[in-house]
Amino acid sequence: MTKWEYLTAPLLVHNTKQILDNFGADGWELVQVVPGPNNPEQLVAYFKREKQ
């Protein structure tokens, strides 16, 4: 059975591509982007990758 680890990170709108590329290079797969809990304009990205 595959085991996963998860990560949440703020997603800065002015630097989105670089942030996503950096996480992707480390093996993280973007699962979802949602508005932040305290500020809907602040985005939160959820990532997952197979646990080693």
VEXDREN-2710 file (C-alpha; in Angstrom, 1 decimal):
% VEXDREN-2710
k/r/px/py/pz
1/MET/0.0/0.0/0.0
2/THR/1.3/3.4/-0.9
3/LYS/1.9/5.8/2.0
4/TRP/1.8/9.6/1.4
5/GLU/3.2/12.6/3.2
6/TYR/1.5/16.0/2.9
7/LEU/2.6/19.6/3.0
8/THR/0.7/22.9/3.1
9/ALA/2.4/26.2/2.0
10/PRO/1.3/29.7/1.4
11/LEU/1.2/30.5/-2.3
12/LEU/2.4/34.1/-3.1
13/VAL/0.5/35.2/-6.2
14/HIS/3.5/37.3/-7.5
15/ASN/5.8/34.3/-7.4
16/THR/3.5/31.3/-8.1
17/LYS/5.5/29.6/-10.9
18/GLN/8.8/29.6/-9.0
19/ILE/7.1/28.3/-5.8
20/LEU/5.4/25.5/-7.6
21/ASP/8.5/24.6/-9.6
22/ASN/10.6/24.4/-6.4
23/PHE/8.1/22.0/-4.7
24/GLY/7.8/20.0/-7.9
25/ALA/11.6/19.6/-8.1
26/ASP/11.5/18.2/-4.6
27/GLY/8.9/15.5/-5.7
28/TRP/5.8/17.3/-4.3
29/GLU/2.6/17.0/-6.4
30/LEU/0.1/19.9/-6.2
31/VAL/-3.2/18.6/-5.0
32/GLN/-5.3/21.7/-4.4
33/VAL/-5.1/25.5/-3.9
34/VAL/-7.7/27.1/-1.6
35/PRO/-8.2/30.6/-0.1
36/GLY/-6.5/31.1/3.3
37/PRO/-8.6/30.8/6.4
38/ASN/-8.1/34.5/7.6
39/ASN/-7.8/36.2/4.2
40/PRO/-9.4/34.8/1.0
41/GLU/-6.9/36.7/-1.1
42/GLN/-4.0/34.7/0.5
43/LEU/-3.8/31.3/-1.2
44/VAL/-2.8/28.0/0.5
45/ALA/-1.4/25.2/-1.6
46/TYR/-1.7/21.5/-0.6
47/PHE/0.9/19.1/-1.8
48/LYS/1.5/15.3/-1.5
49/ARG/4.4/12.9/-2.3
50/GLU/5.0/9.3/-1.8
51/LYS/6.6/8.7/1.6
52/GLN/10.1/7.3/1.4
END
